[in-house]
Amino acid sequence: MYNEPNYKWLESYKIYKQRCEDRTGMYYTEET
């Protein structure tokens, strides 16, 4: 029971981090 919410939060955090990285990558590509 305690593991499930934690796992969901971790997954959403992974997606959020990936989106952030994608955004920075796009910015870098546009700037360069």
Backbone as a chain_set.jsonl record, in Angstrom:
{"seq": "MYNEPNYKWLESYKIYKQRCEDRTGMYYTEET", "coords": {"N": [[0.845, -1.196, 0.0], [1.923, 1.227, 0.763], [3.9, 1.456, -1.076], [2.823, 1.812, -3.61], [1.7, 4.552, -4.133], [4.1, 5.93, -3.891], [5.538, 4.899, -6.03], [3.989, 5.797, -8.141], [4.376, 8.561, -7.885], [7.103, 8.71, -8.38], [7.168, 7.924, -11.038], [5.724, 9.992, -12.319], [7.424, 12.059, -11.679], [9.66, 11.316, -13.131], [8.71, 11.635, -15.748], [8.237, 14.383, -15.686], [10.839, 15.346, -15.314], [12.019, 14.431, -17.656], [10.624, 15.932, -19.533], [11.516, 18.474, -18.86], [14.238, 18.223, -19.489], [14.007, 17.781, -22.235], [13.001, 20.249, -23.008], [15.106, 22.02, -22.354], [16.979, 20.97, -24.054], [15.835, 21.61, -26.504], [15.967, 24.374, -26.371], [18.724, 24.728, -26.315], [19.365, 23.742, -28.862], [18.079, 25.631, -30.432], [19.403, 27.953, -29.76], [22.085, 27.441, -30.449]], "CA": [[0.0, 0.0, 0.0], [2.789, 2.404, 0.866], [4.798, 1.507, -2.229], [2.137, 2.208, -4.853], [1.742, 6.009, -4.358], [5.485, 6.332, -4.084], [5.912, 4.52, -7.392], [3.294, 6.722, -9.053], [5.048, 9.861, -7.795], [8.394, 8.563, -9.052], [6.94, 7.895, -12.489], [5.364, 11.335, -12.779], [8.634, 12.872, -11.566], [10.515, 10.96, -14.274], [8.147, 12.289, -16.936], [8.472, 15.825, -15.532], [12.264, 15.596, -15.538], [12.293, 14.222, -19.077], [10.097, 17.095, -20.252], [12.439, 19.586, -18.6], [15.447, 17.989, -20.287], [13.643, 17.999, -23.636], [12.874, 21.693, -23.219], [16.442, 22.619, -22.37], [17.615, 20.506, -25.287], [15.289, 22.4, -27.596], [16.529, 25.719, -26.253], [20.126, 24.657, -26.732], [19.411, 23.59, -30.318], [17.677, 26.888, -31.06], [20.442, 28.968, -29.526], [23.309, 27.141, -31.185]], "C": [[0.885, 1.253, 0.0], [3.656, 2.562, -0.378], [4.108, 2.085, -3.459], [2.173, 3.718, -5.08], [3.161, 6.494, -4.615], [5.918, 6.054, -5.522], [5.257, 5.471, -8.388], [4.004, 8.07, -9.05], [6.376, 9.807, -8.544], [8.204, 8.605, -10.563], [6.615, 9.29, -13.011], [6.585, 12.243, -12.708], [9.568, 12.592, -12.733], [10.023, 11.67, -15.524], [8.432, 13.792, -16.868], [9.927, 16.155, -15.83], [12.588, 15.458, -17.023], [11.804, 15.427, -19.878], [11.029, 18.274, -20.073], [13.688, 19.427, -19.466], [15.161, 18.242, -21.76], [13.579, 19.497, -23.925], [14.25, 22.337, -23.292], [17.158, 22.211, -23.648], [17.134, 21.323, -26.477], [15.893, 23.802, -27.562], [17.974, 25.732, -26.745], [20.217, 24.588, -28.257], [19.066, 24.914, -30.984], [18.775, 27.928, -30.915], [21.662, 28.704, -30.391], [23.09, 27.287, -32.681]], "O": [[0.597, 2.221, -0.703], [4.096, 3.667, -0.699], [4.74, 2.773, -4.261], [2.638, 4.147, -6.136], [3.389, 7.363, -5.456], [6.583, 6.878, -6.149], [5.884, 5.898, -9.358], [4.21, 8.66, -10.111], [6.732, 10.746, -9.257], [8.979, 9.238, -11.28], [7.163, 9.721, -14.025], [6.771, 13.102, -13.571], [10.195, 13.507, -13.268], [10.816, 12.24, -16.274], [8.82, 14.402, -17.864], [10.216, 17.132, -16.52], [13.336, 16.261, -17.582], [12.486, 15.889, -20.793], [11.305, 19.0, -21.028], [14.139, 20.382, -20.098], [15.975, 18.847, -22.457], [14.05, 19.955, -24.966], [14.522, 23.119, -24.202], [17.864, 23.018, -24.254], [17.92, 21.687, -27.351], [16.28, 24.347, -28.595], [18.389, 26.622, -27.488], [21.031, 25.276, -28.871], [19.68, 25.286, -31.983], [19.042, 28.693, -31.841], [22.213, 29.624, -30.996], [24.015, 27.072, -33.465]]}, "num_chains": 1, "name": "protein.A"}
